[in-house]
């Protein structure tokens, strides 16, 4: 947000005399004026004011409040962080309270006491500034890779590997459960590479029927088979000079694995129905949620191909092992959903945050995003409540062993403490109320890395 918008005050008032008086009273701010809802929304989009001073009685209902409340709702939908101060009639406390309930920051009654109003406006600007700074700090505390959000140590470890491997031309295997963001990390590898100006091309090997997958990958010549009316390049060729992501490579048929291995060895392809050897310069990144060594033992994945496509393997942690990241991600998804659906929802209730932290998120980040998106639509107030998340009984009925439950809670508490204090073990021990030797035992017990440990 620009400095200009942080000092911008929008006054929505249909009385021209009062508008002039207010402009003069707030001459130390960047004041923009509007006389009705349409003009207010235009000024809102053009100037993005931090604070809005608005009369409830606006045309075409200057004697009532319907237009004023409709204006409040639309301002909140378009600018959820703007602070709205409503101006009400003398003694009209009910509508003032209703406006606060609808999301207004504060109110001031007519006749206006300009000194009191200046204090209210000043406080609104200060709160807006603090909230903006808080959002900025929260963003900066997250990871540096574009599009990847998190502060937990497992995510930091994964990102450090991405930053090391990205500038190289090594083939990378991304391992992780469904919904952990494998394509997002693949794109980060592409952006960090010398091929970033080239195309990033992705193909899901599990989503395309086996008879079509070879044509999608390697292309075909005109007349190669019925329906092949023109020469068509495949995904491998399209990614020339860039990066090709083979998502869910564990589902690739064995016959096609042999052809892919030949391409990786010789770096040339032949289109279906063609005889020309076409050289292709492309970096290969693969991803799968499956355990490839098990597929190799079962004879469903070639061992020689495995070594070709996994010069470097990076395992992405499930969300349940990323202490503190679920809430951070949930807030990010909430802001996106509120903007997309034009809802004046700004955060989570305390119970909702606890529910997000406790839930196992077996579908990982994708499940969290869908849940928050739905909750923003369903929420009645300015906050998403635990009931809006519709998570059911937290933890489910499958974890009944008390020792296991205590162990998981203890591990999460240690991870969160280490995240909160940057890995300082003395402070972690103080925060958890244990001695340093006990903390070392707990770190060993749960396989957690101490600061300075290397793999």
Buried (B, 14 or more C-beta within 10 A) or exposed (E): EEEEBBBBBBBBBBBEEBBEBBBEBBEEBBBBBBBBBEBBBEBBEEBBBBBBBBBBBBEEBBEEBEBBBEBBBBBBBBBBBBBBBBBBBEEBEEBBEBBBEBBBBBBBBBEBEBEEBBEBBBBBBEBBBEBBEEBEEBEEEBBEBEEBBBBBBBBBBBBEBBBEBBEBBBBBBBBBBEBBBBBBBBBBBBBBBEBBEBBBBBBBBBEBEEEEBBBBBBBBBEEBEEEBEEBBBBBBBBBBEBBBBBBBBBBBBEEBBEBBBEBBEEEEBBBBBBEEEBEBEBBBBBBBBBEBEEBBEEEBBBEEBBEBBBBBBBBBBBBBBBBBBBBBBBBBBBBBBBBEEEBBBBBBBEEBBBBBBEBBBEBBBBBBBEBBBBBBBBBEBBBBBBBBBEBEEBBEEEEEEEEEEEEBEBBBBBBBBBBBBEBBBEBBBBBBEBEEEEBBEBBEEBEBBEEEEEE
